[in-house]
Amino acid sequence: MKRWAALCCAVWLGLCAAGPAGADDSAAEAEQRRQIRRERADVEQRFRQGEAQCAQRFVVTRCVDALKAQRREALAGLRQREIALEEAQRRREVEDSARRVQQKQAEAQARPAPEPHAPHASRASASAPAKSERATRRSQTADDAAEAAARALARQRRASEAQARRDAAEQRQADRAVKGKTSMPLPIPAPLPPASAASG
């Protein structure tokens, strides 16, 4: 099992080091995700084969428990790799969003301000506050977009953490089911005596 974990780590580190930058990151990440899926399927297949071999031994439970521990360790390593890929993707999305916001701000600032049609002094002085108000609204819009991107990132992170907790709970339940352990329901409380009987 240690050899398998070392192999997984070596493959992962190799993919991380060899991963191209920029637009090719998503292609490299997609390949890493496919690799993780293949490795996960391989781990599950080896577990099923090992279970079949354990069934032929005298001490079946100890053998199956050892297989489960190996599978858990291998799957935990794969999950860590998935989490690292998800974090990198989220980071890239936030950077892209911030870059788009900055680009929009730069475009808004690069646009020439409309010139007043009439050279009347009162109109020119009235348009100056309107221009500053428009610039303030543009910067608020950019700030709102950055905040929205941060909220979306936090929402995605919470969703992935919740999914990880659900996966772990399902795995524990599956392990308990394989061991034959089931949870007993809580006992039903006895009915309370009527209020008149309690006071008399």
Secondary structure as UniProt FT lines:
FT   HELIX           2..18
FT   TURN            22..23
FT   HELIX           24..54
FT   TURN            55..56
FT   HELIX           60..110
FT   HELIX           121..179
FT   HELIX           195..199
//
